[in-house]
């Protein structure tokens, strides 16, 4: 299938951990997920993540899998995807509401 190279998966773990003031060590202990996996997810440098680890992290943080993971259209020339622009607009709207 062609065209998949224009998409990327982005993990929002760093954002959710910051919002909830959860440190790596606390998430490691509560979710029983390795520190390395957590660090890779926070830095978006992951290759593979087990569904069990994803479920545990989501459970601890109280988020759904669709909130934690975002699929963006990647434009090589530096433009943002429509999804990223929409999320930025949503964030601005929620601050003014």
PESULZI-V894401 format. One record per pair of residues at least 12 apart in sequence whose ideal C-beta (glycine too) atoms are under 10 Angstrom apart, sorted by the first residue. I is the first residue (numbers start at 0). J is the second residue. If there is no record, write none. Layout:
# PESULZI-V894401
i:I j:J
i:I j:J
This chain:
# PESULZI-V894401
i:2 j:72
i:4 j:73
i:4 j:75
i:5 j:71
i:5 j:72
i:5 j:73
i:5 j:74
i:5 j:75
i:5 j:80
i:6 j:70
i:6 j:71
i:6 j:72
i:6 j:73
i:6 j:80
i:6 j:82
i:7 j:43
i:7 j:69
i:7 j:70
i:7 j:71
i:7 j:72
i:7 j:73
i:7 j:80
i:8 j:43
i:8 j:45
i:8 j:48
i:8 j:68
i:8 j:69
i:8 j:70
i:8 j:71
i:9 j:43
i:9 j:67
i:9 j:68
i:9 j:69
i:9 j:70
i:9 j:71
i:9 j:73
i:9 j:80
i:9 j:82
i:9 j:83
i:10 j:39
i:10 j:40
i:10 j:41
i:10 j:42
i:10 j:43
i:10 j:44
i:10 j:45
i:10 j:48
i:10 j:53
i:10 j:56
i:10 j:67
i:10 j:68
i:10 j:69
i:11 j:40
i:11 j:41
i:11 j:43
i:11 j:60
i:11 j:62
i:11 j:66
i:11 j:67
i:11 j:68
i:11 j:69
i:11 j:86
i:12 j:26
i:12 j:36
i:12 j:37
i:12 j:38
i:12 j:39
i:12 j:40
i:12 j:41
i:12 j:42
i:12 j:43
i:12 j:45
i:12 j:53
i:12 j:56
i:12 j:57
i:12 j:60
i:12 j:62
i:12 j:67
i:12 j:68
i:13 j:37
i:13 j:38
i:13 j:40
i:13 j:41
i:13 j:42
i:13 j:43
i:14 j:41
i:14 j:62
i:14 j:66
i:14 j:67
i:15 j:41
i:15 j:56
i:15 j:57
i:15 j:59
i:15 j:60
i:15 j:61
i:15 j:62
i:15 j:66
i:15 j:67
i:16 j:37
i:16 j:40
i:16 j:41
i:16 j:56
i:16 j:59
i:16 j:60
i:17 j:41
i:18 j:60
i:18 j:62
i:19 j:59
i:19 j:60
i:19 j:61
i:19 j:62
i:21 j:37
i:21 j:59
i:21 j:60
i:22 j:37
i:23 j:37
i:23 j:38
i:23 j:41
i:24 j:37
i:25 j:59
i:26 j:40
i:26 j:41
i:26 j:55
i:26 j:56
i:26 j:59
i:26 j:60
i:27 j:59
i:28 j:59
i:29 j:55
i:29 j:56
i:29 j:58
i:29 j:59
i:29 j:60
i:30 j:51
i:30 j:52
i:30 j:53
i:30 j:54
i:30 j:55
i:30 j:56
i:30 j:57
i:30 j:58
i:30 j:59
i:30 j:60
i:31 j:51
i:31 j:52
i:31 j:55
i:31 j:56
i:31 j:59
i:32 j:48
i:32 j:49
i:32 j:51
i:32 j:52
i:32 j:53
i:32 j:54
i:32 j:55
i:32 j:56
i:32 j:59
i:33 j:52
i:36 j:48
i:36 j:49
i:36 j:52
i:36 j:53
i:36 j:56
i:37 j:52
i:37 j:56
i:40 j:52
i:40 j:53
i:40 j:56
i:40 j:67
i:40 j:68
i:48 j:68
i:50 j:64
i:53 j:67
i:53 j:68
i:69 j:82
i:69 j:83
i:69 j:86
i:70 j:82
i:71 j:83
i:71 j:86
